[in-house]
Amino acid sequence: MEWICYIIMLAVPYLLGGINTSIIITKIKTGKDIRTMGSGNAGLTNTLRTQGKAVAGIVLLGDVLKAVLAVLAVRYAFSLIAGIDITDPTSGMSWVGYMSVMMTTVGHVYPIYYGFKGGKGVLAAISAIFTLDWRSAVILLGIFIILVAITRYVSLGSCIASSMFFVTALIFSYFIDGDPAGIINSILGGLTAALIIFMHRGNIQRLLTHTEKKLGEKSK
């Protein structure tokens, strides 16, 4: 029956991650596709710029909820179906949680429901990471907040904070917890970060040309 858990590990986070609150709520409010507005990204920052704080708040809650549910669903599936506690570092199965984080992010970025065109995965990823390992999440969120506070560039904070996921995974999983799957966890963290950074390639180009919008600037 363990094979069922692996299917759940891949499918459930992907399908939950693909539920895009930004697209849904903007469509309900305006009748338009958020991907045709502002920066064209179906994520929190573009929603805030084009739809305002109230709608952005709903998107925030939606993205957090789906990511938390995705990781928990996989965790309890392995526990109830296979009798495996993936949160136990000695089990060697903690990589399943990191795979759940990655698949949640993949689902958000490439949702099957919306023609494989979604958001950039930052909020979904950090919410899933909080559910997986709050220590890594606190550090990554801290890096993000500090960089955005200093530069007011959300994209810069997102890319640099994401790039550190493989480092925090290695430190906490491998060196501190002594998890035999620590190296695998770090690799999965790196792949998740790489996807997020890839999705910010346009932002990176604008940062280099000094045309990137700062936090608080409106998009039409």
Backbone hydrogen bonds, N-H to C=O, Kabsch-Sander energy under -0.5 kcal/mol:
donor,donor_aa,acceptor,acceptor_aa,energy
4,I,1,M,-1.1
5,C,1,M,-0.8
5,C,2,E,-0.6
6,Y,2,E,-1.2
7,I,3,W,-1.7
8,I,4,I,-2.3
9,M,5,C,-2.5
10,L,6,Y,-1.4
11,A,7,I,-3.1
12,V,8,I,-1.6
14,Y,10,L,-0.9
15,L,11,A,-2.8
16,L,12,V,-2.8
17,G,13,P,-2.8
18,G,14,Y,-1.3
19,I,16,L,-1.5
20,N,18,G,-1.0
21,T,19,I,-0.8
24,I,20,N,-2.1
25,I,21,T,-3.0
26,T,22,S,-1.8
27,K,23,I,-1.9
28,I,24,I,-2.1
29,K,25,I,-2.5
30,T,26,T,-3.0
31,G,26,T,-0.7
31,G,27,K,-1.4
32,K,26,T,-0.7
34,I,32,K,-0.6
36,T,33,D,-2.5
37,M,34,I,-1.5
40,G,37,M,-2.5
42,A,118,G,-0.9
43,G,41,N,-1.6
47,T,43,G,-1.8
48,L,44,L,-2.7
49,R,45,T,-2.1
50,T,46,N,-2.2
51,Q,47,T,-3.2
52,G,47,T,-0.8
52,G,48,L,-1.0
56,A,52,G,-1.9
57,G,53,K,-2.3
58,I,54,A,-1.5
59,V,55,V,-2.2
60,L,56,A,-2.5
61,L,57,G,-2.1
62,G,58,I,-2.5
63,D,59,V,-2.7
64,V,60,L,-2.1
65,L,61,L,-2.5
66,K,62,G,-2.2
67,A,63,D,-1.6
68,V,64,V,-2.4
69,L,65,L,-2.5
70,A,66,K,-1.9
71,V,67,A,-1.9
72,L,68,V,-2.4
73,A,69,L,-2.6
74,V,70,A,-1.5
75,R,71,V,-2.3
76,Y,72,L,-2.7
77,A,73,A,-1.7
78,F,74,V,-2.2
79,S,75,R,-1.6
80,L,76,Y,-3.0
81,I,77,A,-2.5
82,A,77,A,-0.7
82,A,78,F,-0.8
83,G,78,F,-0.6
84,I,78,F,-2.5
86,I,84,I,-1.0
88,D,85,D,-1.6
91,S,88,D,-2.1
92,G,89,P,-0.7
93,M,88,D,-0.5
96,V,93,M,-1.8
97,G,94,S,-1.1
98,Y,94,S,-1.2
99,M,95,W,-2.4
100,S,96,V,-1.9
101,V,97,G,-1.9
102,M,98,Y,-2.2
103,M,99,M,-2.7
104,T,100,S,-2.1
105,T,101,V,-2.0
106,V,102,M,-2.6
107,G,103,M,-2.4
108,H,104,T,-1.9
109,V,105,T,-2.4
110,Y,106,V,-3.3
114,Y,111,P,-0.8
115,G,112,I,-0.7
116,F,111,P,-2.7
117,K,114,Y,-1.0
118,G,109,V,-2.1
119,G,108,H,-1.4
125,A,121,G,-2.2
126,I,122,V,-2.6
127,S,123,L,-2.1
128,A,124,A,-2.0
129,I,125,A,-2.6
130,F,126,I,-2.1
131,T,127,S,-1.4
132,L,128,A,-1.8
133,D,129,I,-3.4
137,A,133,D,-1.9
138,V,134,W,-2.5
139,I,135,R,-1.7
140,L,136,S,-2.6
141,L,137,A,-2.9
142,G,138,V,-2.3
143,I,139,I,-2.4
144,F,140,L,-2.3
145,I,141,L,-2.8
146,I,142,G,-2.4
147,L,143,I,-2.4
148,V,144,F,-2.6
149,A,145,I,-2.5
150,I,146,I,-1.9
151,T,147,L,-3.0
152,R,148,V,-2.1
154,V,152,R,-0.7
157,G,153,Y,-1.9
158,S,154,V,-2.5
159,C,155,S,-2.5
160,I,156,L,-2.3
161,A,157,G,-2.2
162,S,158,S,-2.2
163,S,159,C,-2.1
164,M,160,I,-0.7
164,M,161,A,-1.0
165,F,162,S,-2.0
168,T,164,M,-2.5
169,A,165,F,-2.5
170,L,166,F,-1.6
171,I,167,V,-2.6
172,F,168,T,-2.6
173,S,169,A,-1.9
174,Y,169,A,-0.7
174,Y,170,L,-1.1
175,F,170,L,-1.8
176,I,171,I,-2.2
177,D,172,F,-2.2
179,D,173,S,-2.8
182,G,179,D,-2.0
185,N,181,A,-2.6
186,S,182,G,-2.1
187,I,183,I,-2.1
188,L,184,I,-2.6
189,G,185,N,-2.4
190,G,186,S,-2.3
191,L,187,I,-2.3
192,T,188,L,-2.2
193,A,189,G,-2.2
194,A,190,G,-2.5
195,L,191,L,-1.9
196,I,192,T,-1.9
197,I,193,A,-2.7
198,F,194,A,-2.5
199,M,195,L,-2.1
200,H,196,I,-0.7
200,H,197,I,-0.9
201,R,198,F,-1.6
204,I,200,H,-2.8
205,Q,201,R,-1.9
206,R,202,G,-2.0
207,L,203,N,-2.6
208,L,204,I,-2.1
209,T,205,Q,-1.4
210,H,207,L,-0.8
211,T,206,R,-2.8
212,E,206,R,-1.0
215,L,152,R,-3.6
217,E,214,K,-2.1
219,S,49,R,-0.6
